[in-house]
């Protein structure tokens, strides 16, 4: 006897043979829910300051200066996270 058949036999013993019987059994357990709709992520515009990228032009705030090494040579821009 499969587990499905065993479960059906248990339900029949409890007098729960029809769909309506099962609905009455489950109905008190149901609660309102909130549905969350997952949407595709938005990508920043190609020229957006917040976009991560390798190479190209870095983003600086007004008044910031380019970082330099210990000997004062400008560092290379590799990527922006």
PDB file of N, CA, C and O in Angstrom, chain B, residues numbered from 101:
ATOM      1  N   UNK B 101       0.855  -1.183   0.000  1.00  0.00           N
ATOM      2  CA  UNK B 101       0.000   0.000   0.000  1.00  0.00           C
ATOM      3  C   UNK B 101       0.903   1.248   0.000  1.00  0.00           C
ATOM      4  O   UNK B 101       1.789   1.378   0.845  1.00  0.00           O
ATOM      5  N   UNK B 102       0.671   2.153  -0.945  1.00  0.00           N
ATOM      6  CA  UNK B 102       1.480   3.372  -1.022  1.00  0.00           C
ATOM      7  C   UNK B 102       1.085   4.346   0.089  1.00  0.00           C
ATOM      8  O   UNK B 102       0.039   4.198   0.721  1.00  0.00           O
ATOM      9  N   UNK B 103       1.936   5.337   0.314  1.00  0.00           N
ATOM     10  CA  UNK B 103       1.607   6.325   1.352  1.00  0.00           C
ATOM     11  C   UNK B 103       0.357   7.124   0.989  1.00  0.00           C
ATOM     12  O   UNK B 103      -0.356   7.586   1.880  1.00  0.00           O
ATOM     13  N   UNK B 104       0.080   7.295  -0.307  1.00  0.00           N
ATOM     14  CA  UNK B 104      -1.142   7.983  -0.723  1.00  0.00           C
ATOM     15  C   UNK B 104      -2.377   7.173  -0.331  1.00  0.00           C
ATOM     16  O   UNK B 104      -3.360   7.710   0.179  1.00  0.00           O
ATOM     17  N   UNK B 105      -2.299   5.868  -0.581  1.00  0.00           N
ATOM     18  CA  UNK B 105      -3.421   4.991  -0.236  1.00  0.00           C
ATOM     19  C   UNK B 105      -3.643   4.962   1.277  1.00  0.00           C
ATOM     20  O   UNK B 105      -4.783   4.961   1.740  1.00  0.00           O
ATOM     21  N   UNK B 106      -2.546   4.937   2.047  1.00  0.00           N
ATOM     22  CA  UNK B 106      -2.657   4.962   3.510  1.00  0.00           C
ATOM     23  C   UNK B 106      -3.322   6.265   3.971  1.00  0.00           C
ATOM     24  O   UNK B 106      -4.182   6.264   4.851  1.00  0.00           O
ATOM     25  N   UNK B 107      -2.905   7.366   3.358  1.00  0.00           N
ATOM     26  CA  UNK B 107      -3.484   8.669   3.724  1.00  0.00           C
ATOM     27  C   UNK B 107      -4.966   8.722   3.382  1.00  0.00           C
ATOM     28  O   UNK B 107      -5.766   9.232   4.167  1.00  0.00           O
ATOM     29  N   UNK B 108      -5.337   8.201   2.217  1.00  0.00           N
ATOM     30  CA  UNK B 108      -6.759   8.169   1.829  1.00  0.00           C
ATOM     31  C   UNK B 108      -7.569   7.321   2.807  1.00  0.00           C
ATOM     32  O   UNK B 108      -8.693   7.677   3.162  1.00  0.00           O
ATOM     33  N   UNK B 109      -6.996   6.200   3.239  1.00  0.00           N
ATOM     34  CA  UNK B 109      -7.696   5.338   4.194  1.00  0.00           C
ATOM     35  C   UNK B 109      -7.889   6.049   5.533  1.00  0.00           C
ATOM     36  O   UNK B 109      -8.949   5.932   6.148  1.00  0.00           O
ATOM     37  N   UNK B 110      -6.856   6.794   5.994  1.00  0.00           N
ATOM     38  CA  UNK B 110      -6.966   7.554   7.247  1.00  0.00           C
ATOM     39  C   UNK B 110      -8.059   8.617   7.143  1.00  0.00           C
ATOM     40  O   UNK B 110      -8.840   8.805   8.075  1.00  0.00           O
ATOM     41  N   UNK B 111      -8.110   9.309   6.004  1.00  0.00           N
ATOM     42  CA  UNK B 111      -9.136  10.334   5.808  1.00  0.00           C
ATOM     43  C   UNK B 111     -10.533   9.710   5.803  1.00  0.00           C
ATOM     44  O   UNK B 111     -11.474  10.265   6.370  1.00  0.00           O
ATOM     45  N   UNK B 112     -10.651   8.555   5.160  1.00  0.00           N
ATOM     46  CA  UNK B 112     -11.955   7.883   5.093  1.00  0.00           C
ATOM     47  C   UNK B 112     -12.408   7.453   6.489  1.00  0.00           C
ATOM     48  O   UNK B 112     -13.594   7.548   6.807  1.00  0.00           O
ATOM     49  N   UNK B 113     -11.481   6.983   7.322  1.00  0.00           N
ATOM     50  CA  UNK B 113     -11.806   6.593   8.701  1.00  0.00           C
ATOM     51  C   UNK B 113     -12.328   7.779   9.509  1.00  0.00           C
ATOM     52  O   UNK B 113     -13.167   7.621  10.397  1.00  0.00           O
ATOM     53  N   UNK B 114     -11.818   8.974   9.186  1.00  0.00           N
ATOM     54  CA  UNK B 114     -12.228  10.191   9.893  1.00  0.00           C
ATOM     55  C   UNK B 114     -13.468  10.817   9.274  1.00  0.00           C
ATOM     56  O   UNK B 114     -13.917  11.875   9.717  1.00  0.00           O
ATOM     57  N   UNK B 115     -14.027  10.173   8.252  1.00  0.00           N
ATOM     58  CA  UNK B 115     -15.222  10.698   7.608  1.00  0.00           C
ATOM     59  C   UNK B 115     -14.922  11.866   6.686  1.00  0.00           C
ATOM     60  O   UNK B 115     -15.773  12.729   6.470  1.00  0.00           O
ATOM     61  N   UNK B 116     -13.719  11.893   6.145  1.00  0.00           N
ATOM     62  CA  UNK B 116     -13.302  12.984   5.260  1.00  0.00           C
ATOM     63  C   UNK B 116     -13.022  12.426   3.868  1.00  0.00           C
ATOM     64  O   UNK B 116     -11.874  12.392   3.425  1.00  0.00           O
ATOM     65  N   UNK B 117     -14.056  11.998   3.198  1.00  0.00           N
ATOM     66  CA  UNK B 117     -13.884  11.362   1.898  1.00  0.00           C
ATOM     67  C   UNK B 117     -14.083  12.281   0.709  1.00  0.00           C
ATOM     68  O   UNK B 117     -13.577  11.997  -0.377  1.00  0.00           O
ATOM     69  N   UNK B 118     -14.810  13.380   0.887  1.00  0.00           N
ATOM     70  CA  UNK B 118     -15.102  14.248  -0.254  1.00  0.00           C
ATOM     71  C   UNK B 118     -14.279  15.535  -0.200  1.00  0.00           C
ATOM     72  O   UNK B 118     -13.656  15.861   0.810  1.00  0.00           O
ATOM     73  N   UNK B 119     -14.301  16.235  -1.298  1.00  0.00           N
ATOM     74  CA  UNK B 119     -13.608  17.523  -1.379  1.00  0.00           C
ATOM     75  C   UNK B 119     -14.222  18.514  -0.392  1.00  0.00           C
ATOM     76  O   UNK B 119     -13.500  19.287   0.237  1.00  0.00           O
ATOM     77  N   UNK B 120     -15.531  18.499  -0.254  1.00  0.00           N
ATOM     78  CA  UNK B 120     -16.216  19.404   0.671  1.00  0.00           C
ATOM     79  C   UNK B 120     -15.809  19.123   2.116  1.00  0.00           C
ATOM     80  O   UNK B 120     -15.655  20.053   2.908  1.00  0.00           O
ATOM     81  N   UNK B 121     -15.633  17.838   2.465  1.00  0.00           N
ATOM     82  CA  UNK B 121     -15.174  17.476   3.805  1.00  0.00           C
ATOM     83  C   UNK B 121     -13.790  18.064   4.082  1.00  0.00           C
ATOM     84  O   UNK B 121     -13.539  18.627   5.147  1.00  0.00           O
ATOM     85  N   UNK B 122     -12.913  17.922   3.112  1.00  0.00           N
ATOM     86  CA  UNK B 122     -11.556  18.451   3.274  1.00  0.00           C
ATOM     87  C   UNK B 122     -11.552  19.977   3.339  1.00  0.00           C
ATOM     88  O   UNK B 122     -10.776  20.571   4.087  1.00  0.00           O
ATOM     89  N   UNK B 123     -12.424  20.603   2.554  1.00  0.00           N
ATOM     90  CA  UNK B 123     -12.529  22.064   2.584  1.00  0.00           C
ATOM     91  C   UNK B 123     -12.961  22.534   3.963  1.00  0.00           C
ATOM     92  O   UNK B 123     -12.396  23.492   4.491  1.00  0.00           O
ATOM     93  N   UNK B 124     -13.954  21.877   4.558  1.00  0.00           N
ATOM     94  CA  UNK B 124     -14.401  22.237   5.915  1.00  0.00           C
ATOM     95  C   UNK B 124     -13.286  22.033   6.945  1.00  0.00           C
ATOM     96  O   UNK B 124     -13.188  22.787   7.913  1.00  0.00           O
ATOM     97  N   UNK B 125     -12.456  21.023   6.736  1.00  0.00           N
ATOM     98  CA  UNK B 125     -11.348  20.750   7.647  1.00  0.00           C
ATOM     99  C   UNK B 125     -10.270  21.831   7.561  1.00  0.00           C
ATOM    100  O   UNK B 125      -9.716  22.251   8.578  1.00  0.00           O
ATOM    101  N   UNK B 126      -9.981  22.273   6.346  1.00  0.00           N
ATOM    102  CA  UNK B 126      -8.880  23.221   6.113  1.00  0.00           C
ATOM    103  C   UNK B 126      -9.310  24.679   6.269  1.00  0.00           C
ATOM    104  O   UNK B 126      -8.490  25.515   6.649  1.00  0.00           O
ATOM    105  N   UNK B 127     -10.548  24.998   5.992  1.00  0.00           N
ATOM    106  CA  UNK B 127     -11.042  26.388   5.977  1.00  0.00           C
ATOM    107  C   UNK B 127     -10.656  27.189   7.231  1.00  0.00           C
ATOM    108  O   UNK B 127     -10.224  28.333   7.087  1.00  0.00           O
ATOM    109  N   UNK B 128     -10.789  26.653   8.443  1.00  0.00           N
ATOM    110  CA  UNK B 128     -10.430  27.443   9.628  1.00  0.00           C
ATOM    111  C   UNK B 128      -8.936  27.773   9.719  1.00  0.00           C
ATOM    112  O   UNK B 128      -8.545  28.677  10.458  1.00  0.00           O
ATOM    113  N   UNK B 129      -8.117  27.056   8.983  1.00  0.00           N
ATOM    114  CA  UNK B 129      -6.672  27.281   9.034  1.00  0.00           C
ATOM    115  C   UNK B 129      -6.198  28.357   8.065  1.00  0.00           C
ATOM    116  O   UNK B 129      -5.068  28.833   8.174  1.00  0.00           O
ATOM    117  N   UNK B 130      -7.052  28.746   7.116  1.00  0.00           N
ATOM    118  CA  UNK B 130      -6.668  29.720   6.097  1.00  0.00           C
ATOM    119  C   UNK B 130      -6.611  31.130   6.670  1.00  0.00           C
ATOM    120  O   UNK B 130      -7.451  31.510   7.486  1.00  0.00           O
ATOM    121  N   UNK B 131      -5.638  31.887   6.248  1.00  0.00           N
ATOM    122  CA  UNK B 131      -5.465  33.281   6.667  1.00  0.00           C
ATOM    123  C   UNK B 131      -5.231  34.148   5.437  1.00  0.00           C
ATOM    124  O   UNK B 131      -4.793  33.663   4.394  1.00  0.00           O
ATOM    125  N   UNK B 132      -5.531  35.440   5.576  1.00  0.00           N
ATOM    126  CA  UNK B 132      -5.237  36.372   4.489  1.00  0.00           C
ATOM    127  C   UNK B 132      -3.728  36.471   4.305  1.00  0.00           C
ATOM    128  O   UNK B 132      -2.966  36.373   5.267  1.00  0.00           O
ATOM    129  N   UNK B 133      -3.320  36.661   3.094  1.00  0.00           N
ATOM    130  CA  UNK B 133      -1.896  36.771   2.792  1.00  0.00           C
ATOM    131  C   UNK B 133      -1.615  38.022   1.984  1.00  0.00           C
ATOM    132  O   UNK B 133      -2.526  38.661   1.458  1.00  0.00           O
ATOM    133  N   UNK B 134      -0.355  38.356   1.894  1.00  0.00           N
ATOM    134  CA  UNK B 134       0.105  39.440   1.039  1.00  0.00           C
ATOM    135  C   UNK B 134       0.898  38.821  -0.094  1.00  0.00           C
ATOM    136  O   UNK B 134       1.811  38.027   0.136  1.00  0.00           O
ATOM    137  N   UNK B 135       0.556  39.177  -1.291  1.00  0.00           N
ATOM    138  CA  UNK B 135       1.285  38.655  -2.447  1.00  0.00           C
ATOM    139  C   UNK B 135       2.391  39.634  -2.805  1.00  0.00           C
ATOM    140  O   UNK B 135       2.156  40.835  -2.942  1.00  0.00           O
ATOM    141  N   UNK B 136       3.575  39.117  -2.951  1.00  0.00           N
ATOM    142  CA  UNK B 136       4.720  39.936  -3.347  1.00  0.00           C
ATOM    143  C   UNK B 136       5.010  39.637  -4.807  1.00  0.00           C
ATOM    144  O   UNK B 136       5.277  38.496  -5.184  1.00  0.00           O
ATOM    145  N   UNK B 137       4.952  40.670  -5.610  1.00  0.00           N
ATOM    146  CA  UNK B 137       5.231  40.512  -7.037  1.00  0.00           C
ATOM    147  C   UNK B 137       6.687  40.894  -7.280  1.00  0.00           C
ATOM    148  O   UNK B 137       7.059  42.059  -7.133  1.00  0.00           O
ATOM    149  N   UNK B 138       7.503  39.925  -7.647  1.00  0.00           N
ATOM    150  CA  UNK B 138       8.918  40.173  -7.907  1.00  0.00           C
ATOM    151  C   UNK B 138       9.063  40.675  -9.330  1.00  0.00           C
ATOM    152  O   UNK B 138       8.593  40.047 -10.279  1.00  0.00           O
ATOM    153  N   UNK B 139       9.718  41.810  -9.462  1.00  0.00           N
ATOM    154  CA  UNK B 139       9.928  42.391 -10.783  1.00  0.00           C
ATOM    155  C   UNK B 139      11.394  42.272 -11.155  1.00  0.00           C
ATOM    156  O   UNK B 139      12.255  42.098 -10.293  1.00  0.00           O
ATOM    157  N   UNK B 140      11.664  42.366 -12.430  1.00  0.00           N
ATOM    158  CA  UNK B 140      13.046  42.340 -12.894  1.00  0.00           C
ATOM    159  C   UNK B 140      13.790  43.545 -12.333  1.00  0.00           C
ATOM    160  O   UNK B 140      13.208  44.623 -12.216  1.00  0.00           O
ATOM    161  N   UNK B 141      15.066  43.385 -11.984  1.00  0.00           N
ATOM    162  CA  UNK B 141      15.811  44.513 -11.432  1.00  0.00           C
ATOM    163  C   UNK B 141      15.987  45.599 -12.489  1.00  0.00           C
ATOM    164  O   UNK B 141      16.095  45.323 -13.684  1.00  0.00           O
ATOM    165  N   UNK B 142      16.014  46.834 -12.013  1.00  0.00           N
ATOM    166  CA  UNK B 142      16.252  47.959 -12.923  1.00  0.00           C
ATOM    167  C   UNK B 142      17.756  48.156 -13.060  1.00  0.00           C
ATOM    168  O   UNK B 142      18.488  48.103 -12.072  1.00  0.00           O
ATOM    169  N   UNK B 143      18.199  48.376 -14.253  1.00  0.00           N
ATOM    170  CA  UNK B 143      19.621  48.655 -14.483  1.00  0.00           C
ATOM    171  C   UNK B 143      19.818  50.161 -14.549  1.00  0.00           C
ATOM    172  O   UNK B 143      19.005  50.872 -15.140  1.00  0.00           O
ATOM    173  N   UNK B 144      20.903  50.653 -13.940  1.00  0.00           N
ATOM    174  CA  UNK B 144      21.183  52.083 -14.055  1.00  0.00           C
ATOM    175  C   UNK B 144      21.491  52.440 -15.515  1.00  0.00           C
ATOM    176  O   UNK B 144      21.941  51.599 -16.293  1.00  0.00           O
ATOM    177  N   UNK B 145      21.240  53.688 -15.859  1.00  0.00           N
ATOM    178  CA  UNK B 145      21.577  54.150 -17.212  1.00  0.00           C
ATOM    179  C   UNK B 145      23.058  53.907 -17.478  1.00  0.00           C
ATOM    180  O   UNK B 145      23.860  53.827 -16.547  1.00  0.00           O
ATOM    181  N   UNK B 146      23.405  53.794 -18.726  1.00  0.00           N
ATOM    182  CA  UNK B 146      24.795  53.536 -19.116  1.00  0.00           C
ATOM    183  C   UNK B 146      25.739  54.605 -18.583  1.00  0.00           C
ATOM    184  O   UNK B 146      26.887  54.306 -18.252  1.00  0.00           O
ATOM    185  N   UNK B 147      25.270  55.847 -18.497  1.00  0.00           N
ATOM    186  CA  UNK B 147      26.130  56.943 -18.024  1.00  0.00           C
ATOM    187  C   UNK B 147      25.920  57.250 -16.537  1.00  0.00           C
ATOM    188  O   UNK B 147      26.395  58.276 -16.051  1.00  0.00           O
ATOM    189  N   UNK B 148      25.218  56.381 -15.810  1.00  0.00           N
ATOM    190  CA  UNK B 148      24.920  56.625 -14.399  1.00  0.00           C
ATOM    191  C   UNK B 148      26.190  56.554 -13.554  1.00  0.00           C
ATOM    192  O   UNK B 148      27.090  55.759 -13.827  1.00  0.00           O
ATOM    193  N   UNK B 149      26.246  57.389 -12.538  1.00  0.00           N
ATOM    194  CA  UNK B 149      27.401  57.421 -11.654  1.00  0.00           C
ATOM    195  C   UNK B 149      27.481  56.164 -10.792  1.00  0.00           C
ATOM    196  O   UNK B 149      28.563  55.789 -10.341  1.00  0.00           O
ATOM    197  N   UNK B 150      26.350  55.517 -10.565  1.00  0.00           N
ATOM    198  CA  UNK B 150      26.305  54.378  -9.662  1.00  0.00           C
ATOM    199  C   UNK B 150      26.612  53.053 -10.334  1.00  0.00           C
ATOM    200  O   UNK B 150      26.653  52.023  -9.661  1.00  0.00           O
ATOM    201  N   UNK B 151      26.822  53.050 -11.603  1.00  0.00           N
ATOM    202  CA  UNK B 151      27.041  51.809 -12.343  1.00  0.00           C
ATOM    203  C   UNK B 151      28.465  51.301 -12.110  1.00  0.00           C
ATOM    204  O   UNK B 151      29.428  52.055 -12.251  1.00  0.00           O
ATOM    205  N   UNK B 152      28.594  50.015 -11.752  1.00  0.00           N
ATOM    206  CA  UNK B 152      29.907  49.403 -11.596  1.00  0.00           C
ATOM    207  C   UNK B 152      30.505  49.183 -12.976  1.00  0.00           C
ATOM    208  O   UNK B 152      29.790  48.870 -13.928  1.00  0.00           O
ATOM    209  N   UNK B 153      31.810  49.348 -13.080  1.00  0.00           N
ATOM    210  CA  UNK B 153      32.441  49.137 -14.375  1.00  0.00           C
ATOM    211  C   UNK B 153      33.954  48.986 -14.213  1.00  0.00           C
ATOM    212  O   UNK B 153      34.541  49.403 -13.215  1.00  0.00           O
ATOM    213  N   UNK B 154      34.558  48.376 -15.228  1.00  0.00           N
ATOM    214  CA  UNK B 154      36.010  48.258 -15.312  1.00  0.00           C
ATOM    215  C   UNK B 154      36.505  49.304 -16.290  1.00  0.00           C
ATOM    216  O   UNK B 154      35.918  49.492 -17.355  1.00  0.00           O
ATOM    217  N   UNK B 155      37.574  49.980 -15.936  1.00  0.00           N
ATOM    218  CA  UNK B 155      38.149  50.984 -16.823  1.00  0.00           C
ATOM    219  C   UNK B 155      37.201  52.149 -17.035  1.00  0.00           C
ATOM    220  O   UNK B 155      36.217  52.301 -16.313  1.00  0.00           O
ATOM    221  N   UNK B 156      37.496  52.948 -18.004  1.00  0.00           N
ATOM    222  CA  UNK B 156      36.638  54.092 -18.318  1.00  0.00           C
ATOM    223  C   UNK B 156      36.881  55.261 -17.379  1.00  0.00           C
ATOM    224  O   UNK B 156      37.967  55.406 -16.819  1.00  0.00           O
ATOM    225  N   UNK B 157      35.869  56.084 -17.214  1.00  0.00           N
ATOM    226  CA  UNK B 157      35.982  57.297 -16.410  1.00  0.00           C
ATOM    227  C   UNK B 157      35.437  57.058 -15.011  1.00  0.00           C
ATOM    228  O   UNK B 157      34.303  56.604 -14.862  1.00  0.00           O
ATOM    229  N   UNK B 158      36.227  57.355 -13.982  1.00  0.00           N
ATOM    230  CA  UNK B 158      35.729  57.192 -12.613  1.00  0.00           C
ATOM    231  C   UNK B 158      34.813  58.337 -12.216  1.00  0.00           C
ATOM    232  O   UNK B 158      34.780  59.371 -12.882  1.00  0.00           O
ATOM    233  N   UNK B 159      34.075  58.155 -11.139  1.00  0.00           N
ATOM    234  CA  UNK B 159      33.192  59.193 -10.613  1.00  0.00           C
ATOM    235  C   UNK B 159      33.852  59.861  -9.412  1.00  0.00           C
ATOM    236  O   UNK B 159      34.374  59.189  -8.523  1.00  0.00           O
ATOM    237  N   UNK B 160      33.822  61.176  -9.399  1.00  0.00           N
ATOM    238  CA  UNK B 160      34.341  61.947  -8.278  1.00  0.00           C
ATOM    239  C   UNK B 160      33.334  63.003  -7.869  1.00  0.00           C
ATOM    240  O   UNK B 160      32.634  63.562  -8.713  1.00  0.00           O
ATOM    241  N   UNK B 161      33.260  63.276  -6.586  1.00  0.00           N
ATOM    242  CA  UNK B 161      32.481  64.404  -6.084  1.00  0.00           C
ATOM    243  C   UNK B 161      33.308  65.669  -6.259  1.00  0.00           C
ATOM    244  O   UNK B 161      34.533  65.609  -6.363  1.00  0.00           O
ATOM    245  N   UNK B 162      32.648  66.792  -6.292  1.00  0.00           N
ATOM    246  CA  UNK B 162      33.332  68.071  -6.432  1.00  0.00           C
ATOM    247  C   UNK B 162      34.315  68.252  -5.271  1.00  0.00           C
ATOM    248  O   UNK B 162      33.954  68.053  -4.111  1.00  0.00           O
ATOM    249  N   UNK B 163      35.557  68.629  -5.588  1.00  0.00           N
ATOM    250  CA  UNK B 163      36.564  68.859  -4.563  1.00  0.00           C
ATOM    251  C   UNK B 163      37.419  67.642  -4.249  1.00  0.00           C
ATOM    252  O   UNK B 163      38.424  67.774  -3.550  1.00  0.00           O
ATOM    253  N   UNK B 164      37.060  66.466  -4.739  1.00  0.00           N
ATOM    254  CA  UNK B 164      37.885  65.277  -4.516  1.00  0.00           C
ATOM    255  C   UNK B 164      39.057  65.275  -5.485  1.00  0.00           C
ATOM    256  O   UNK B 164      38.968  65.815  -6.588  1.00  0.00           O
ATOM    257  N   UNK B 165      40.143  64.668  -5.065  1.00  0.00           N
ATOM    258  CA  UNK B 165      41.311  64.603  -5.953  1.00  0.00           C
ATOM    259  C   UNK B 165      41.644  63.150  -6.254  1.00  0.00           C
ATOM    260  O   UNK B 165      41.256  62.242  -5.519  1.00  0.00           O
ATOM    261  N   UNK B 166      42.367  62.948  -7.344  1.00  0.00           N
ATOM    262  CA  UNK B 166      42.746  61.603  -7.763  1.00  0.00           C
ATOM    263  C   UNK B 166      43.745  61.032  -6.772  1.00  0.00           C
ATOM    264  O   UNK B 166      44.675  61.730  -6.369  1.00  0.00           O
ATOM    265  N   UNK B 167      43.569  59.742  -6.358  1.00  0.00           N
ATOM    266  CA  UNK B 167      44.506  59.142  -5.402  1.00  0.00           C
ATOM    267  C   UNK B 167      45.899  58.954  -6.011  1.00  0.00           C
ATOM    268  O   UNK B 167      46.049  58.726  -7.211  1.00  0.00           O
ATOM    269  N   UNK B 168      46.892  59.057  -5.160  1.00  0.00           N
ATOM    270  CA  UNK B 168      48.285  58.923  -5.601  1.00  0.00           C
ATOM    271  C   UNK B 168      48.996  57.880  -4.739  1.00  0.00           C
ATOM    272  O   UNK B 168      48.547  57.554  -3.640  1.00  0.00           O
ATOM    273  N   UNK B 169      50.104  57.366  -5.253  1.00  0.00           N
ATOM    274  CA  UNK B 169      50.898  56.384  -4.517  1.00  0.00           C
ATOM    275  C   UNK B 169      51.745  57.097  -3.462  1.00  0.00           C
ATOM    276  O   UNK B 169      51.699  58.322  -3.345  1.00  0.00           O
ATOM    277  N   UNK B 170      52.520  56.322  -2.695  1.00  0.00           N
ATOM    278  CA  UNK B 170      53.374  56.900  -1.657  1.00  0.00           C
ATOM    279  C   UNK B 170      54.397  57.879  -2.220  1.00  0.00           C
ATOM    280  O   UNK B 170      54.804  58.823  -1.543  1.00  0.00           O
ATOM    281  N   UNK B 171      54.815  57.643  -3.481  1.00  0.00           N
ATOM    282  CA  UNK B 171      55.797  58.558  -4.084  1.00  0.00           C
ATOM    283  C   UNK B 171      55.140  59.676  -4.889  1.00  0.00           C
ATOM    284  O   UNK B 171      55.829  60.436  -5.570  1.00  0.00           O
ATOM    285  N   UNK B 172      53.812  59.781  -4.817  1.00  0.00           N
ATOM    286  CA  UNK B 172      53.094  60.882  -5.456  1.00  0.00           C
ATOM    287  C   UNK B 172      52.633  60.622  -6.874  1.00  0.00           C
ATOM    288  O   UNK B 172      52.044  61.510  -7.490  1.00  0.00           O
ATOM    289  N   UNK B 173      52.880  59.435  -7.418  1.00  0.00           N
ATOM    290  CA  UNK B 173      52.446  59.117  -8.783  1.00  0.00           C
ATOM    291  C   UNK B 173      50.952  58.785  -8.771  1.00  0.00           C
ATOM    292  O   UNK B 173      50.487  58.086  -7.871  1.00  0.00           O
ATOM    293  N   UNK B 174      50.184  59.283  -9.772  1.00  0.00           N
ATOM    294  CA  UNK B 174      48.748  58.979  -9.820  1.00  0.00           C
ATOM    295  C   UNK B 174      48.509  57.475  -9.999  1.00  0.00           C
ATOM    296  O   UNK B 174      49.196  56.812 -10.777  1.00  0.00           O
ATOM    297  N   UNK B 175      47.526  56.953  -9.267  1.00  0.00           N
ATOM    298  CA  UNK B 175      47.173  55.541  -9.377  1.00  0.00           C
ATOM    299  C   UNK B 175      46.341  55.302 -10.631  1.00  0.00           C
ATOM    300  O   UNK B 175      45.648  56.199 -11.110  1.00  0.00           O
ATOM    301  N   UNK B 176      46.420  54.067 -11.162  1.00  0.00           N
ATOM    302  CA  UNK B 176      45.618  53.699 -12.331  1.00  0.00           C
ATOM    303  C   UNK B 176      44.199  53.368 -11.880  1.00  0.00           C
ATOM    304  O   UNK B 176      43.996  52.794 -10.810  1.00  0.00           O
ATOM    305  N   UNK B 177      43.217  53.736 -12.709  1.00  0.00           N
ATOM    306  CA  UNK B 177      41.831  53.378 -12.436  1.00  0.00           C
ATOM    307  C   UNK B 177      41.579  52.000 -13.016  1.00  0.00           C
ATOM    308  O   UNK B 177      41.773  51.780 -14.212  1.00  0.00           O
ATOM    309  N   UNK B 178      41.142  51.061 -12.163  1.00  0.00           N
ATOM    310  CA  UNK B 178      40.896  49.697 -12.627  1.00  0.00           C
ATOM    311  C   UNK B 178      39.402  49.428 -12.701  1.00  0.00           C
ATOM    312  O   UNK B 178      38.894  49.056 -13.758  1.00  0.00           O
ATOM    313  N   UNK B 179      38.686  49.612 -11.586  1.00  0.00           N
ATOM    314  CA  UNK B 179      37.238  49.381 -11.603  1.00  0.00           C
ATOM    315  C   UNK B 179      36.573  50.195 -10.522  1.00  0.00           C
ATOM    316  O   UNK B 179      37.210  50.679  -9.586  1.00  0.00           O
ATOM    317  N   UNK B 180      35.272  50.330 -10.680  1.00  0.00           N
ATOM    318  CA  UNK B 180      34.446  51.026  -9.699  1.00  0.00           C
ATOM    319  C   UNK B 180      33.423  50.032  -9.224  1.00  0.00           C
ATOM    320  O   UNK B 180      32.750  49.393 -10.033  1.00  0.00           O
ATOM    321  N   UNK B 181      33.294  49.888  -7.898  1.00  0.00           N
ATOM    322  CA  UNK B 181      32.339  48.942  -7.333  1.00  0.00           C
ATOM    323  C   UNK B 181      31.076  49.639  -6.951  1.00  0.00           C
ATOM    324  O   UNK B 181      30.146  49.003  -6.454  1.00  0.00           O
TER     325      UNK B 181
END
